[in-house]
Amino acid sequence: MVQQRDKSRVHGTPGSVTATVAACAVAVAWFLSTPVAAQAPDAAAALSGGWQLNIEASENPDGNVSQFGGRGRGGGGGGRGGGGMSGPPPGGDLGREELARFTAQIMMFHTAPPLLGIRATAQEVLLATDPDPAKGMIYKHATDNKKMTLPTAAGPIDFKVKWDKNVLHREINTKESLKLVEDYTVSADGKRLTVTIKTSNIMVRMEKIAITRVYDKVQ
């Protein structure tokens, strides 16, 4: 059962885009066919389902991944696919192992998933960016804004999730000083999902980049 997978998240190296999209499509089909256990408000019902990344409509969908050795996609919003830096490489006051975890966390949360599968109610949300449980990309959150610590291959990570009117708000914190704030907003016609991500930290030199991912509803 998917509900049990949040206890054993492991972040893996993604395969080809084609394989990932095909695998995620299976998860999307499961989300669309599985009944919601609790009565969802309009915002939760609108958020639930499958969503496909629209690169052209997005701006810096992969954030800082190129700064940490990944390949970023610039998107069609005139943005850059990752930040350039001058001066010494990132690291700050983090040790080698801490920096390795920090880098893995950036790669985990700044790499835009090609497909999202979401099942939301007023009380909880299940979010899948990859259906393979070994990759640890299936998250189950209560929407009570209470901290929940989950183990990952990049170290323990704290999550807090809540509804802010019609917007799903997810806050992510790590002991390596990384903080991400994600907002999930569905358009009035229900056909487009916009995910904005704000990243901050006090330990590592990183260029501040606005991340906006736009997803189209999978019919």
Secondary structure as UniProt FT lines:
FT   HELIX           2..7
FT   HELIX           17..33
FT   HELIX           42..47
FT   STRAND          49..53
FT   TURN            55..57
FT   TURN            61..64
FT   HELIX           65..68
FT   TURN            92..93
FT   HELIX           96..110
FT   STRAND          115..120
FT   STRAND          124..128
FT   HELIX           133..135
FT   STRAND          138..142
FT   STRAND          148..150
FT   TURN            153..154
FT   STRAND          157..164
FT   TURN            165..166
FT   STRAND          167..174
FT   TURN            175..176
FT   STRAND          179..186
FT   TURN            188..189
FT   STRAND          192..200
FT   STRAND          211..217
//
